[in-house]
Amino acid sequence: ARAYPGSNGLIGRSTFPRLRDTIMKEFKKWCPPDWIKAFPQSENSSKTCTLINCSEINFRYVQQKGKTDETGDTKSNLLSATYDYVTIDQVEDPEITHKDFLDLMGRLRGNTKLDPNFRSDILGDMALQLTGPRWMMLSLNPTRNWAYKKLIRPMHDHREGRFHDDLLCLRDGAGVVVKDKDGKVIPLVDLIEGSTYANAENLGIDFIQGLESTYTGQMRKRFLMGEWAAYEGLIYPEYSPAVHLIPHNDVVRHFNQTLEMCKKVTVLEAFDFGIAAASCYMFAFVDMWGNVIVVDGFYDAGATIDSMIQRIRAIRFKYLGKEEYQGASILADPNLFRRSAGSLNVVGTTVADIFYNDGKGVTMVRGANNIIHGIAKVSSYLYLHKGHHNPFNNDTPAPFMYFSDKCMFIDEEMQEYMWHKDNAGDQEDRPIDRKDHAMDALKYLVTYRPQVSEIKATPADHIPTYLRGWA
């Protein structure tokens, strides 16, 4: 507001009581009084602070109160203004949605000029645009909400060298990602993370001591240490993208090396069928050390059976190149073998029969349907075992299960797969039955795999030339 005289900015929270009781009070503590020209705050006032340089800072709430437009979509309360910058505090509040974020992005069209005499040291090393600055600043506690999925997680992936489709980055008019001269994407978002200790100067030692004395487990990790991945109720807390998610090219290279080194490679396939919901297919293999590695697959809602058969065959041929392999069997949901009219309106024919189609399609066999047993087995493969080495970087301890980063649908479900809670908030031994198609397919995938404790390395048929230096 000081850098852009006459600018129009927004500071918001989800509801008016939260706005009034928290951020407005903090603003009055932090903003020097001699900067302020007027700041009416009565019940019926505008709640707009005007600075001596004629900049206006509007304090507003974001909650949409059910207003809808002619299409039935909820309309934002903030769509009647143009802003040079926007600050929203605690976007984990349930009243703030991804649509609010998108709506506000459409209001960041301010063009106020930068004061050429502004002291840049006030903002440190931050680069200020000549107009605007058209910044949106969001703050939140570690929470698995839309902000994590759409903004934070994609940025984490970017920092680890993986591209996420939701990354807010420079794109052209057709939505195609623009890259710099080094072939790297250009993020339009930055992420600043810190624990409670980073703000110790403003909190007081007794406050932090109180948190240290009372917060345990998930609460301690999230609200004291600022960790995003610590969530109570996750079914697979062992899962970590940094460990289990592998660049696709590395997975394919390891698969080809395994094909060359072993007399016979175990290929695993799994399928979870949906009509309105998504269908999920996985193509995986078992390497010589007993690791289950998912190479490829698809996750699609509304696809026809014929189209899925063609996609399955195409994936098989891509990695194996063997027409005779088309007769192999896919571990699938046992419900596909029930004989009923069902939604497919074919009396006495199972979904598995339709996929088989007199040998012209693909063969399905029943996968294990015991949910708890399947979860326990997958967990054991995801767990980091002492003495076991990661086949991609030789790290130990290491899991017995990995996924190509081409299969991001597995990663997304892993981080949302939660135990169901009863009315008292206690966890029950059953998952929340929502968006779990990849998780179901993963359980089918390990149906006939041994327990981790029983895994034995498979001897190589021979040592290829490119590996003889290791012998």
C-alpha positions in Angstrom: 0.0 0.0 0.0 2.9 2.4 0.7 4.8 1.3 -2.5 1.8 2.0 -4.8 0.2 5.3 -3.9 -3.5 5.3 -4.6 -3.7 1.5 -4.8 -6.7 -0.6 -3.9 -6.0 -3.7 -1.8 -8.0 -6.4 -0.1 -7.3 -8.1 3.3 -9.8 -10.8 4.0 -10.9 -13.7 6.2 -13.6 -16.2 5.8 -16.3 -14.6 8.0 -16.8 -11.1 9.4 -16.5 -12.0 13.1 -13.1 -13.7 12.3 -12.1 -10.6 10.3 -13.0 -8.2 13.0 -11.6 -10.2 16.0 -8.3 -11.2 14.5 -6.8 -9.6 11.4 -8.2 -6.1 11.8 -6.9 -6.0 15.4 -3.5 -7.2 14.3 -3.4 -4.7 11.5 -3.9 -1.8 14.0 -1.0 -3.1 16.1 1.4 -3.4 13.2 0.6 -0.4 10.9 2.2 2.9 12.1 -0.5 5.3 13.1 1.1 8.2 11.1 0.6 6.2 7.9 -3.2 6.2 8.4 -5.5 9.0 7.2 -8.8 7.4 8.1 -10.0 4.0 9.3 -13.7 3.9 10.1 -14.6 0.6 12.0 -18.1 1.1 13.3 -20.7 -1.6 12.7 -22.1 0.1 9.5 -18.9 1.6 8.2 -17.0 0.7 5.1 -14.1 -1.0 7.1 -11.7 0.6 4.6 -8.5 2.0 5.8 -7.2 5.0 3.8 -3.5 5.9 4.0 -2.0 9.3 3.7 -0.8 8.4 0.2 -4.5 7.8 -0.8 -4.1 4.0 -0.9 -7.2 2.1 0.3 -7.1 -1.2 2.2 -10.4 -2.9 2.2 -11.2 -5.4 5.0 -13.7 -7.9 3.7 -15.0 -11.4 4.5 -15.0 -14.1 1.8 -17.9 -16.4 2.8 -20.3 -16.4 -0.1 -23.6 -16.8 1.8 -25.2 -19.0 -0.9 -25.7 -16.2 -3.6 -26.0 -17.8 -7.0 -25.9 -16.6 -10.6 -28.0 -17.6 -13.5 -26.0 -20.8 -13.9 -26.6 -21.9 -10.3 -22.9 -21.3 -9.3 -22.3 -19.5 -6.0 -21.1 -15.9 -6.5 -18.4 -14.3 -4.5 -19.0 -11.3 -2.3 -15.9 -9.7 -3.8 -16.5 -9.6 -7.5 -17.4 -5.9 -7.8 -13.9 -4.4 -7.4 -10.5 -4.3 -9.0 -7.6 -5.0 -6.6 -3.8 -4.3 -6.9 -3.1 -7.0 -4.3 -5.1 -9.5 -2.2 -4.3 -11.0 1.2 -6.4 -13.8 2.6 -5.7 -15.1 6.1 -6.2 -18.8 7.1 -7.6 -20.2 3.9 -8.0 -23.5 5.6 -11.3 -22.1 7.0 -14.1 -24.3 5.5 -16.0 -21.2 4.2 -13.2 -20.5 1.7 -13.2 -22.6 -1.4 -11.1 -23.1 -4.5 -13.7 -21.1 -6.4 -13.1 -18.1 -4.2 -9.4 -18.3 -5.1 -10.2 -18.4 -8.8 -12.7 -15.5 -8.4 -10.2 -13.4 -6.7 -7.6 -14.2 -9.3 -10.0 -12.5 -11.8 -10.0 -9.4 -9.7 -6.2 -8.9 -9.6 -6.2 -6.5 -12.5 -5.0 -3.4 -10.7 -2.6 -1.1 -12.6 -1.5 1.4 -10.0 2.0 2.7 -10.7 4.9 2.0 -8.3 6.3 5.0 -6.4 9.8 5.6 -7.9 11.0 7.0 -4.6 9.8 4.0 -2.5 12.4 2.6 -0.2 13.0 -0.9 -1.4 14.6 -1.9 1.9 11.2 -2.0 3.5 10.3 -5.1 1.6 13.8 -6.5 1.5 14.7 -8.5 -1.7 11.1 -8.7 -3.0 10.9 -7.5 -6.7 8.2 -5.0 -7.2 6.5 -4.7 -10.6 6.1 -1.2 -12.2 2.4 -1.5 -11.8 0.1 -3.5 -9.6 1.8 -5.4 -8.0 -1.0 -8.0 -8.6 0.1 -10.2 -5.7 -2.2 -12.6 -3.9 -0.8 -13.6 -0.5 -2.4 -16.6 1.3 -1.7 -18.0 4.8 -2.8 -21.2 6.4 -2.0 -23.9 8.9 -1.0 -27.3 7.4 -4.4 -28.7 6.3 -5.3 -31.2 3.6 -7.7 -28.9 1.8 -8.0 -27.4 -1.7 -5.0 -25.0 -1.0 -2.7 -28.0 -0.4 -4.0 -29.9 -3.4 -4.0 -27.0 -5.9 -1.2 -24.8 -4.7 1.2 -26.3 -2.1 1.5 -29.9 -3.3 2.2 -28.9 -6.9 5.0 -26.5 -5.6 6.4 -29.3 -3.4 6.5 -31.5 -6.5 8.2 -28.8 -8.5 10.9 -28.4 -5.9 11.6 -32.1 -6.1 11.9 -32.1 -9.8 8.4 -33.4 -10.7 5.9 -31.5 -12.8 2.3 -31.4 -11.4 -0.5 -30.4 -13.8 -2.0 -28.0 -11.2 1.3 -26.0 -10.8 0.5 -22.3 -11.1 3.1 -21.5 -13.8 3.5 -19.5 -17.0 1.3 -20.7 -19.8 0.4 -19.4 -23.2 -3.0 -18.4 -24.5 -3.8 -22.0 -25.3 -2.9 -23.2 -21.8 0.4 -24.8 -22.9 3.2 -24.5 -20.3 5.9 -22.0 -21.3 9.5 -23.0 -20.4 12.7 -20.9 -20.1 15.8 -21.2 -22.2 16.9 -24.2 -20.0 13.7 -26.1 -20.6 12.3 -25.4 -17.1 8.8 -24.3 -16.2 8.4 -20.8 -14.8 6.3 -20.9 -11.5 4.1 -18.0 -10.8 3.8 -19.0 -7.1 6.2 -19.2 -4.2 5.9 -21.0 -0.9 7.2 -19.8 2.5 7.0 -22.5 5.2 7.9 -22.3 8.9 7.2 -23.9 12.3 5.8 -22.1 15.3 9.4 -21.5 16.4 10.0 -19.2 13.4 7.5 -16.8 15.0 8.8 -17.1 18.6 9.6 -13.4 18.9 5.9 -12.5 18.6 4.4 -15.4 20.7 6.2 -15.5 24.0 8.1 -18.4 25.5 5.3 -19.5 27.8 2.9 -19.9 24.8 5.3 -22.2 23.0 6.0 -24.1 26.2 2.3 -24.6 26.6 2.0 -26.1 23.1 5.1 -28.3 23.7 3.5 -29.6 26.9 0.0 -30.3 25.5 0.3 -31.1 21.8 1.2 -34.6 20.8 1.2 -36.8 17.7 -0.5 -35.2 14.7 -1.3 -32.0 16.5 2.3 -31.5 17.5 3.6 -32.2 14.0 1.1 -29.9 12.3 0.6 -26.9 14.6 4.0 -26.8 16.3 6.4 -28.2 13.6 4.4 -27.1 10.6 4.6 -30.4 8.8 2.2 -31.0 5.9 2.4 -34.7 5.7 1.4 -35.5 9.3 -2.3 -36.2 9.2 -4.2 -38.3 11.7 -6.4 -40.9 10.1 -4.4 -41.6 7.0 -4.5 -45.2 6.1 -1.0 -45.3 4.6 1.1 -42.9 6.7 4.1 -44.9 5.5 3.7 -43.4 2.0 6.0 -40.6 1.0 6.2 -39.2 -2.6 9.9 -38.5 -2.1 10.5 -42.3 -1.5 7.8 -44.2 -3.3 7.3 -42.0 -6.4 9.9 -42.6 -9.1 10.6 -40.7 -12.4 8.9 -42.7 -15.2 12.1 -43.0 -17.3 13.9 -44.6 -14.3 11.0 -47.1 -13.8 11.1 -48.1 -17.5 14.8 -48.5 -17.4 14.6 -50.7 -14.4 11.9 -52.8 -16.0 13.9 -53.3 -19.1 17.0 -54.3 -17.1 14.9 -56.8 -15.1 13.6 -58.3 -18.4 17.2 -58.8 -19.5 18.6 -60.1 -16.2 15.8 -62.6 -15.3 14.6 -65.8 -16.9 11.0 -64.9 -16.2 9.6 -61.6 -15.0 6.4 -61.5 -13.0 3.9 -59.0 -14.4 1.0 -57.9 -12.3 -2.2 -56.2 -13.5 -5.1 -54.9 -11.5 -8.4 -53.3 -12.4 -11.2 -51.5 -10.5 -14.3 -50.9 -12.6 -16.7 -47.9 -12.5 -19.4 -46.6 -14.8 -20.2 -43.2 -13.4 -17.2 -43.5 -11.0 -13.7 -43.9 -12.3 -12.2 -47.1 -13.6 -8.6 -47.7 -12.6 -6.1 -50.0 -14.3 -2.5 -50.7 -13.2 0.4 -52.4 -15.0 3.2 -53.5 -12.7 6.1 -55.9 -12.4 8.1 -57.7 -9.7 11.9 -57.2 -9.9 14.6 -59.6 -8.8 14.5 -58.3 -5.2 10.8 -58.8 -4.8 9.8 -55.1 -5.2 6.4 -54.4 -6.7 6.7 -51.5 -9.1 3.8 -49.9 -10.9 4.9 -48.8 -14.4 1.8 -47.5 -16.0 -2.0 -47.4 -16.0 -5.1 -45.2 -16.4 -7.7 -43.6 -14.2 -10.8 -42.6 -16.2 -14.5 -42.0 -15.5 -17.1 -42.7 -18.2 -14.8 -44.7 -20.5 -16.5 -47.5 -22.5 -15.4 -51.1 -22.0 -14.2 -51.4 -25.6 -12.0 -48.3 -25.2 -10.5 -49.7 -21.9 -9.8 -53.0 -23.6 -7.8 -51.2 -26.3 -5.9 -49.1 -23.7 -5.0 -52.2 -21.7 -3.7 -53.9 -24.8 -1.8 -50.9 -25.8 0.0 -50.6 -22.4 0.8 -54.3 -22.4 2.3 -54.1 -26.0 4.2 -50.9 -25.2 6.2 -52.6 -22.4 6.3 -56.2 -23.5 5.9 -56.2 -27.2 4.4 -59.7 -27.1 1.1 -60.4 -28.8 0.8 -63.8 -27.0 0.8 -61.9 -23.7 -2.7 -60.6 -24.5 -4.1 -63.7 -22.9 -2.8 -62.9 -19.4 -5.2 -62.3 -16.5 -6.0 -59.1 -14.6 -6.8 -59.1 -10.9 -10.1 -57.4 -10.5 -12.9 -56.5 -8.2 -14.8 -59.8 -7.4 -18.1 -57.9 -8.0 -17.3 -58.0 -11.7 -18.1 -61.7 -11.6 -21.6 -61.5 -10.3 -24.3 -62.7 -12.7 -27.1 -60.1 -12.8 -28.7 -57.7 -15.2 -27.0 -54.8 -13.4 -26.6 -51.4 -15.0 -25.3 -53.0 -18.2 -28.7 -54.5 -18.9 -27.3 -57.9 -20.1 -29.2 -60.6 -18.2 -27.0 -63.4 -16.9 -23.7 -61.8 -18.2 -21.0 -60.6 -15.8 -18.9 -57.5 -16.4 -15.9 -59.8 -16.6 -17.7 -61.8 -19.4 -18.1 -58.5 -21.3 -14.4 -57.7 -21.0 -13.5 -61.2 -22.1 -15.9 -61.1 -25.1 -15.1 -64.7 -26.4 -11.3 -64.2 -26.1 -11.3 -60.9 -28.1 -11.0 -58.8 -25.0 -9.0 -59.2 -21.7 -9.3 -61.9 -19.1 -10.2 -60.9 -15.5 -9.7 -63.1 -12.4 -10.9 -62.4 -8.9 -8.7 -60.2 -6.7 -8.8 -60.4 -2.9 -11.7 -58.4 -1.5 -10.9 -58.4 2.2 -10.3 -54.7 2.7 -8.5 -54.8 6.0 -6.2 -57.7 5.0 -5.5 -55.9 1.7 -4.6 -52.7 3.5 -2.3 -54.5 5.9 -0.5 -56.2 3.0 -0.1 -52.9 1.0 1.1 -51.2 4.2 3.8 -53.8 4.7 5.1 -53.2 1.2 5.1 -49.4 1.7 7.0 -49.7 5.0 10.7 -48.9 5.1 12.5 -52.1 5.9 15.9 -52.2 7.5 18.5 -54.0 5.4 16.4 -53.7 2.2 17.8 -51.4 -0.5 16.0 -49.1 -2.8 16.7 -50.4 -6.4 16.7 -46.8 -7.8 19.2 -45.1 -5.4 20.4 -47.9 -3.1 19.1 -46.1 0.0 18.2 -48.2 3.0 15.9 -48.7 4.8 13.6 -49.0 1.8 10.1 -50.1 0.9 9.1 -53.0 -1.4 6.6 -51.0 -3.5 7.2 -48.1 -5.9 5.2 -46.1 -8.4 6.0 -44.3 -11.7 5.3 -40.6 -11.5 3.3 -41.2 -14.6 0.6 -42.7 -12.3 -0.1 -39.5 -10.3 -3.7 -40.8 -9.6 -2.1 -43.3 -7.1 -0.2 -40.5 -5.4 -3.4 -38.3 -5.1 -5.5 -41.1 -3.6 -2.7 -42.2 -1.2 -2.8 -38.8 0.4 -6.6 -38.7 0.7 -7.3 -42.3 1.8 -8.6 -42.0 5.3 -10.1 -44.1 8.0 -13.8 -43.6 8.7 -14.7 -41.9 12.0 -17.8 -42.5 14.1 -20.0 -39.8 15.6 -17.6 -39.4 18.5 -14.7 -38.8 16.2 -13.0 -42.2 16.9 -11.5 -44.1 13.9 -13.2 -47.3 12.7 -11.6 -50.2 10.9 -13.0 -49.2 7.5 -11.9 -46.6 5.0 -14.0 -43.7 3.9 -15.8 -45.0 0.8 -14.9 -42.1 -1.5 -12.4 -41.7 -4.4 -10.7 -45.0 -3.6 -10.6 -46.7 -7.0 -6.8 -46.7 -7.2 -6.5 -47.9 -3.6 -8.9 -50.8 -4.4 -6.9 -51.7 -7.5 -3.7 -51.7 -5.4 -5.1 -54.2 -3.0 -6.0 -56.5 -5.9 -2.5 -56.1 -7.3 -0.9 -57.8 -4.3 -3.5 -60.6 -4.0 -1.1 -63.4 -4.7 2.1 -61.7 -3.6 3.8 -63.2 -0.5 4.1 -61.4 2.8 7.2 -59.2 2.9 8.8 -61.5 5.4 8.6 -64.4 2.9 10.1 -62.5 -0.1 13.3 -64.0 -1.6 15.4 -62.4 -4.3 15.2 -64.0 -7.8 18.5 -65.0 -9.3 19.5 -63.3 -12.5 19.7 -65.3 -15.7 23.0 -63.5 -16.5 24.8 -60.3 -15.8 24.4 -57.9 -18.8 27.3 -56.0 -20.2 26.3 -52.7 -18.7 26.2 -54.2 -15.2 29.4 -56.3 -15.2 31.4 -53.4 -13.7 29.3 -53.9 -10.5 30.1 -57.6 -10.1 
